[in-house]
Amino acid sequence: MNRKVSSSGKFLFLAAALAALILGCGATSRDGGEPAAGRPAEQVSADRYSEIIGRRDEAGNLTVYFLDLSVENEAEDKSGDSSLVIFPEGSVMLVDTGHPESAGDILAFLRDMGITKIDRVVLSHPHIDHIGGFSEIARVHEIGEVYQIEMDYPTDTYRQAQDTIRAMGIPARYLKRGDRVTLEDTVSMEIFNPEETLVYPQDFPDNSTQFVNNSSIVMKFTYGDSSVIMAGDIYSPRERDLTDQFGERLRADVAKATHHGADTSNSNRWIRTVRPLIVVSMHDVMGSMAVYNNYRKSGTDYYHTLYDGIVRVRMDSKQNYTVTTRFDSWLRQEE
């Protein structure tokens, strides 16, 4: 298997990096314009945005873009997750839509990519940092279908998303464990979570954060011998349930770090079962150095949108992977 990494960094400005980790701060990139203030000059000089959005060699490959999002007040909100998947025959899927304030980042990226129609949108679970940008994106782009979980979640953001789906007549499908979806002739998607019937906690929606996160869609894309798994924000207990039930079926070479790379998740059991070669964490801060270290000890190449910016992973059907990052991260030594 080929893991060609077209950007990597030495431990530049290590003291600054450690300070950023300790303080939980760091600049995030925005859209295709100027990089966020505060990035080291060495990173800015290595800005590969034009390469990231280049669509040469896209046909016949499965490509996942892990987007670098931003919010105005990182102390109170996190920008959340959004990933763009382009399949070998050209269809487009958007997995989650970030915080409402992050919709502009996603729209700018879609514009720069020349994408006008999104064939499928996956809303992994109804928290604001995963569905917040949906309505604004739907007002700009044609959406072919929405995949989501069947949960009645009483928040304004959730209601707005559902109102948008209904008002625009977008077909919607609830995904649950056991579902299999053929996305193109050569790519399938298997669903491991949520369970077929959700059992709401007695005081729902109060104190429901873990319940909602554990209801996230867990999906695995398979393209020939290559595979990608995305598990939303599930916590370690749900990871344990899934590894006990599905074991080797969860194995994937590329993974999104669960729950933004936090130590609520990404348990050693999960890492040992999935055994990813490449993992990408999407967050405004370094969620957990312990998680980072555990992935690295397992032999996983670890990427983080805070330090790498947008991360593009492109793969053929034979486990050949090329990783391109917008910036050079100071978290990785040159390999």
VONU-511788 format. One record per atom (N, C-alpha, C): x, y, z. Coordinates in steps of 0.001 Angstrom, whole numbers, plus 500000, padded with zeros to 6 digits. Atoms other than C-alpha are relative to their C-alpha. Layout:
XYZ/...
REM end
This chain:
500840498807500000/500000500000500000/500868501233500000/499236498769500125/501262503438499068/499341501100500812/500491498815499278/500860506299501533/500903501157499633/499206498859500424/502235509261499661/499448501240500689/500435498810499271/502058512356501886/500650501198499349/499420498917500767/502487515484499828/500227501250500822/499580498911499121/502862517776502830/500269499439501364/499687500405498642/504523517215506142/500920501036500562/499189498962499392/506350519347508632/500953499457501012/499115500292498898/509309519150510915/499459500708501229/500503499359498799/508916520338514484/500442501460500021/499709498580500076/509030523994513524/499327500713501158/500555499186498918/508566526453516318/499333499124501050/500582500963499077/508015523609518782/499489500676501257/500445499307498795/507801525947521730/498671500684499770/501273499345500312/505048527898520014/498885498984499894/501018501044500123/503229524685519208/499542499522501366/500359500456498664/503379523514522808/499179501051500726/500780498937499369/502130526876523956/498578499999499476/501348500045500576/499222526607521550/499195498857500574/500713501138499437/498364523178522901/499581500276501418/500303499737498600/498543524306526505/498871501004500132/501003498949499903/496440527379525900/498718499644499277/501201500383500757/494009525547523634/499693500981498910/500265498997501016/494468528154520961/500796499672498765/499283500186501250/495724528398517432/499161500539498882/500736499395501099/494796530038514172/499451498921499098/500567500913500982/492470528238511816/499893500721498677/500115499370501305/492322528840508097/498546500292499697/501351499661500399/489308530414506488/499773499431498599/500279500506501338/488160530116502868/501234500155499120/498879499944500910/490307530433499790/500745501311500011/499312498724499941/491347533970500708/501236499934500870/498806499937499169/493988535005503208/499940498962501108/499963500886498838/495083532405505765/499766500793501275/500285499326498741/494061533204509330/501264500607500581/498864499347499363/496306535631511147/500537499119501116/499407500749498912/498751534015513530/500695498735499570/499266501168500459/499987531147511402/501465500380499800/498585499719500230/503794530940511319/500271500259498523/499689499655501383/505343532406508185/500359498766499192/499614501206500714/506743528991507296/498790499220499508/501208500675500437/503234527571507156/499357500752498846/500661499200501021/501801530458505135/500730499872498670/499237500107501237/504627530193502603/499768498656499323/500265501326500560/503647526545502110/498522499799499683/501436500090500230/499978527339501467/499719499297498669/500296500800501180/498703524684499035/498509500031499650/501441499951500249/495099525856498720/499676499744498534/500286500183501423/495238526030494922/500173498538499586/499828501431500281/496524522442494857/498857499190500588/501087500718499324/493871521290497331/498741500001499137/501255499904500752/491016522541495137/500156499526498558/499807500507501354/492585521255491936/499359498636499835/500767501231500173/490461518459490532/500619499068498960/499275500903500886/493059516872488273/500170498644500694/499857501370499488/493290513079488744/498848499584500926/501132500320499132/489905513099490502/499213498793499492/500807501076500586/488094510760488109/500622498644500307/499534501337499688/488335507127489132/500532499832501401/499536500047498616/489409507991492677/498882500421500951/500872499543498918/487529508427495943/500780501039500787/499287498894499370/488464511780497490/499180500560501146/500656499424498833/487627513082500965/500749501266500401/499456498740499533/488190516710501954/499489500240501423/500351499669498627/488226517323505713/500194501509500149/499946498546500110/487375521016505901/500434500661501310/499526499185498883/488958523596508179/499004501136500190/501075499040499768/486092525629509660/500370500984501102/499722498970498996/485958528712511859/498699500526500589/501087499280499352/483649530455514312/500574501274500601/499543498715499486/483822533986515668/500524499884501421/499625500094498585/483997533041519339/500302498549500341/499625501388499758/485940529817519804/499882499608501464/500102500313498577/485672530123523591/498625499444500344/501374500419499695/481906529537523470/499480498928499052/500511500930500999/481339527524520281/501161499325499290/499023500629500888/483229525029518192/499418499946498603/500457499899501388/483071525162514432/499415498695499495/500619501274500328/482328521459514158/500609499314498799/499540500874501075/482636518973511318/499306500315498686/500575500068501343/482138519098507592/501047499377499085/499109500687500929/483678516764505040/499312499883498648/500512500131501356/483232516758501290/500578498732499389/499575501253500624/483359513388499527/499628500053498524/500260500092501434/483726513112495754/500309498571499575/499901501409500333/483144509622494416/500602499810498606/499237500228501235/484944507983491473/499291500430498727/500732499616501209/482174508721488972/499521501447500055/500253498571499969/481829512333490129/498879500473500891/501056499531499109/478879512373492534/500602500552501286/499488499202498889/479237514594495593/499152499774501243/500669500127498708/478386514046499262/500634500973500983/499530499149498914/478659516552502112/499604499340501313/500252500651498722/479000514907505516/500100501050501088/500146498968498976/477807517379508164/500296501395499448/499960498635500531/477607521146507768/500467501021501025/499383499084499058/479365522625510792/499026500882500757/500735498986499244/478217525478513032/499379500997499023/500581499013500920/475907528123511500/500997501041499515/499012499010500406/478810530588511483/501023499448499015/499021500625500881/480877528099509502/499462499768498596/500590500254501315/478478527906506557/500745500754498910/499269499225500995/480419530648504770/501282499328499562/498779500733500355/483610528580504913/499685498880499013/500376501118500859/481830525612503344/499570500503498626/500461499451501277/480134527716500680/501168500512499161/498837499502500736/483431529365499749/500786498846499393/499264501155500517/485101525971499383/499259499358498836/500791500567501091/482272524596497263/500096500873498751/499862499077501135/482467527704495070/501350499813499318/498663500126500581/486208527343494603/500202498651499327/499934501324500616/485750523663493778/499141499915498734/500888500013501152/483183524575491125/498804499085500155/501122500905499721/480477522494492822/498720500809500159/501283499315499908/476895523647492315/498901499089500542/500995500946499491/474923520478493128/500666499033500960/499559500999499028/475368518269496194/499018498839499905/500903501134500215/473968514835495449/499416499481501307/500468500504498707/473734513780499111/500613500824501123/499505499394498761/474046515482502488/499704499035501134/500176500820498808/474586513407505614/500044500913501220/500029499291498717/473569514974508934/500162498932501077/499679501168499178/475267512594511345/499224499965501303/500827499891498798/473395513818514435/499647501471500169/500572498656500068/471419516955515313/500628501064500888/499346498931499253/473954518968517320/500356501162499072/499851498773500788/474480522552516161/501295500035499192/498716499942500708/478126522023515160/500099498955498887/500031500972501095/477099519280512722/498887500295498989/501096499697500932/473850520590511194/499776501497499829/500292498564499934/474124524344511792/500036500715498668/499886499305501274/475139525343508270/499076499487498922/500774500668501037/472632523142506464/499059500942499256/501023499187500658/469871525666505783/500611501022499059/499361499007500875/472204528318504388/500584499327498765/499442500720501146/473945525766502179/498892499572499044/501117500458500833/470597524429500942/499372501151499214/500535498848500732/469547527939499931/500842500331498776/499085499660501090/472554528176497606/500172498846499019/499690501154500831/473032524627496308/498818499046499916/500971501079500166/470677522042494890/500500498780500763/499656501191499229/470621519009497180/499095498860499549/500780501117500534/469551515638495830/499288499195501054/500566500854498958/468926513778499096/500708500286501318/499433499844498663/469466514042502845/499915498668500732/499968501147499108/470507511169505106/500165500529501423/499933499538498618/469914511656508835/499495498908500931/500546500954499041/468891509913512035/498574500410500354/501400499743499652/465288509607513158/499930500369501472/500046499505498628/465368511763516266/499267501335500011/500705498736499834/462979514506517338/500763500824501036/499105499250499118/465445517011518788/499505501440500092/500712498722499895/463761520165520148/500921501217500126/499206498772500026/466225522905519190/499629500797498759/500321499150501151/465764525861516866/500813499601498777/499140500371501129/468691524735514719/499490498746499320/500519501240500574/467253521255514258/498686500260499256/501291499710500646/463766522578513500/500207500760498693/499732499244501226/465188525030510975/500479499076498889/499516500947501009/467020522224509178/498845499163499448/501127500817500460/463866520079509051/499008500833499196/500892499118500769/461764523027507889/500558500237498604/499363499788501306/464282523637505094/499827498773499114/500165501239500767/464141519988504001/498584499907499441/501395500089500436/460348520088503858/499658501090498989/500362498881500869/460059523532502265/500593499848498605/499336500149501290/462490522652499493/499705498654499344/500377501290500577/461053519201498954/501178499066499782/498821500856500141/464393517477499485/499667498610500546/500237501359499480/463999513695499772/500920499733501198/499227500281498788/465114512563503225/499833498541500376/500005501409499614/466026509105504444/500656499858501359/499416500289498693/466629507909507992/500897498771499882/499073501123500021/469696505700508303/500064499337501360/499910500755498755/470064502972510906/500897498785499768/499123501172500029/472208499966511754/499467498938499038/500377501048500947/472198497331509028/499719500498498606/500243499459501338/471505499690506135/501262499905499147/498929499959500992/473634499365503015/499508500825498825/500368499090501084/473605502026500335/501061499905498916/499077499953501125/475160501751496879/500042501426499495/499881498587500339/476481505235496198/500325500189498524/499702500076501426/477933504497492774/500235498523499700/499816501411500352/478593501278490889/501130499355500792/498803500569499388/481912500876492683/500160500315501482/499861499580498599/481318502401496146/498733499663500770/501133500309499134/479087501110498932/500196500661501356/499966499408498668/478219502553502325/499235499080500950/500620500857498996/477489500356505360/499792500810501275/500352499234498801/475761501764508458/500042499075501218/499858500772498768/476683500486511939/499260500626501178/500643499257498917/474906503090514087/499204501131499363/500557500395498709/472380504215515330/499226498690499926/500845501195499935/470336501271516495/498671500267499298/501239499857500768/467084500601514690/498959500821500745/500962499251499193/465011501998517552/500754500730501105/499350499224498957/466286504823519742/499181499938501286/500650499998498687/465480504536523446/500406501289500698/499690498679499457/465273508089524762/500192499928501512/499857499941498543/466594508805528263/498781500665500627/501229499568499344/463913509599530791/499850501514500019/500094498547499890/464776513303531084/500301500719498683/499731499394501305/465316513905527343/499076501192499772/498659499774500542/466227516470526060/501024500520501020/499033499542499005/467839517555529350/501124498969500136/498826500864499763/471330516171529910/500125498902498944/500068501009501058/471133514437526552/501214500001499076/498864499869500917/474536515316525057/500579498651499603/499387501287500309/475978511817525338/499052499121499195/500979500793500742/472775510178524121/499961500414498532/500054499520501385/472657512375521024/501290499631499269/498736500350500639/476350511867520304/500084498504499698/499948501447500198/476022508107520740/499004499498498957/500947500339501061/473195508157518203/500525500398498623/499419499573501273/475532509480515496/500002498877498971/499825500953501095/475559507791512118/501464499571499952/498664500570500206/478573505497511903/499960499298498655/500076500507501368/479261504771508244/501380499690499469/498747500422500620/481946503005506282/499805499943498492/499975500049501458/482651503627502614/501022498947499568/499078500995500537/484225500753500684/500097500183498495/499713499831501424/485841501264497286/501081498994499639/499047501068500249/487466498054496159/500630499553501303/499282500358498777/490137497317498767/500185501187500946/499811498782499203/490087500903500114/498753500294500813/501150499771499114/487871502094502962/500206501231500859/500032498807499152/486915505143505035/498882499819501008/501058500056498991/484999505211508324/499849501361500666/500335498764499292/483271508211509894/498982499637501074/500830500446498880/481719507768513330/499434501151500816/500635498889499314/480354511192514213/500662500317501323/499510499606498674/480683511991517912/499775498914501046/500265501050499007/480146508595519541/501075499987501089/499103500060498848/481708508118522989/500584498590500127/499306501282499824/483933505298524191/499063498830500304/500890501141499761/481076503149525590/499316499502498722/500603500441501259/479387503123522177/501057499403499075/498915500627500750/482740502446520531/500172498547500427/499847501357499482/483029499419522805/498862499098499517/501142500790500475/479526498228521894/500182499595498542/499860500268501431/480283498514518198/501157499045499716/498867500908500236/483685496827518385/499653498584500441/500420501328499546/482163493951520378/499077499340498982/500994500575500910/479373493523517839/500540499765498591/499619500062501414/481129494160514527/501470499664499759/498604500401500114/484838493661515145/500662500433498710/499192499749501199/486815493383511918/499242500768498925/500767499259501014/483971494855509870/500197501500500114/499735498578499811/484910498248511322/501367500419499471/498646499708500469/488441498011509943/499955500946498802/499946499040501103/489243500997507706/501369500657499979/498680499384500128/492415502571506382/499979501495500295/500137498559499770/491117506158506671/498840500215500968/501045499748499012/489110507493509608/499962501470500376/500155498714499323/487719510712510960/500104499748501493/499898500172498554/488770511034514593/498632500243500627/501322499923499398/485661510446516672/499911501171500982/500266498872499088/484151513420518555/501156501011500010/499012498929500151/486712515902517204/501348499665500634/498724500392499413/489633513904518584/500047500076501509/500051499863498540/488471514217522207/500241498664500677/499753501235499252/489377511718524915/498725499425500606/501268500671499723/485667511057525499/499840498789499100/500142500952501097/486190508851522460/501398499556499571/498696500425500509/488982507341520349/500724499114501007/499416500910499019/489554504599522919/501021499094499326/499015500926500544/492460502211522500/499327498799499336/500728501121500608/489929499459521799/499523500374498599/500462499517501305/488471501531518945/501173500097499024/498829499847500865/491934502347517564/500512498636499556/499503501335500336/493006498685517722/499076499277499024/500964500675500875/489822497560515972/499980500616498606/500060499319501301/489649500179513207/501361499942499308/498626500053500508/493457500215512784/500197500913498789/499841499119501159/493467503284510545/501464500298499707/498681499542500413/496558504171508586/500066501518500014/500108498540500056/495339507779508329/498792500407500816/501130499464499244/493163509684510804/500061501516499950/500078498544500048/491978513281510627/499074500479501108/500794499381498941/490774515301513618/499579501390499554/500549498711500425/488546518327513011/499525500758501241/500316499258498780/488510520864515834/500728501341499970/499367498686499876/489426524437516799/501161499980500988/498906500158499039/491800523192519518/500508498567499897/499535501385499912/493926520123520088/499181499311501073/500926500595499050/491281517950521688/500687499229501104/499336500818498994/493641515549523452/501344499539499463/498683500504500382/497362514921523256/500096498497500244/499989501448499757/496717511461524730/499443499262498793/500570500618501196/494508510617521745/501005500051498853/498977499854501034/497152511963519378/501094498953500186/498910500938499730/499831509869521061/499579498555499779/500471501374500166/497701506718521061/499889499615498523/500044500283501427/497055506978517344/501404499849499436/498637500058500529/500719507655516637/500707498702500414/499391501250499531/501806504686518774/499489498802499221/500585501108500764/499496502480516729/500474499989498549/499501499930501361/501280503524513547/499146500815499058/500911499195500807/498579505927512345/500616501358499690/499640498628500357/499436509109510439/498862500912500438/501025499175499353/497579511791512428/500033501413499409/500134498648500554/496313515019510834/498949500756500812/500912499161499211/494510517921512493/499771501298499227/500305498822500807/492704520724510665/500484501295500640/499481498802499354/493850523249513283/501400500322499505/498599499813500381/497460522742512231/500260499735498518/499799500343501412/497185521210508750/499121500816499070/500984499408500882/494286523293507458/499169498912499349/500774501007500722/492141521478504922/500885498786499719/499275501246500278/493192517840504576/499250499245498908/500599500778501093/492553516008501311/500627498613499973/499538501385500117/492788512216501193/499399499420498730/500457500554501278/492581510690497725/500471498556499907/499659501427500045/492516506937497116/499453499354498732/500538500849501043/492174504459494321/499356498781500656/500697501165499443/490524501050494775/500957498942500522/498999501001499632/493785499292495662/500838500416501206/499335499575498770/494714500937498975/501222500881499754/498982498982500228/496921503604497433/499407501348500392/500534498776499420/496404506844499354/500987501150499826/499196498782500053/497686510373498765/499360501031500914/500490499000499059/497314512924501562/500645501343499657/499521498652500257/497613516633500787/499404500935501040/500479499050498997/497374519305503488/500240501419499512/499826498617500429/496935523019503015/501280500602500581/498826499448499335/499675523879505516/500892498879500508/499075500927499370/502713522176506993/499754500012501510/500284500078498573/501826520970510459/501284499848500791/498850500163499104/504299521293513293/499807498809500948/500239501172499152/502769518184514887/500656498754499457/499420501188500601/504466515788512492/501428500259499568/498661499955500563/508068515155511731/499937499520498567/499957500427501393/509013514676508118/500240498501499945/499915501449500083/508562511051507149/500789499588498758/
REM end
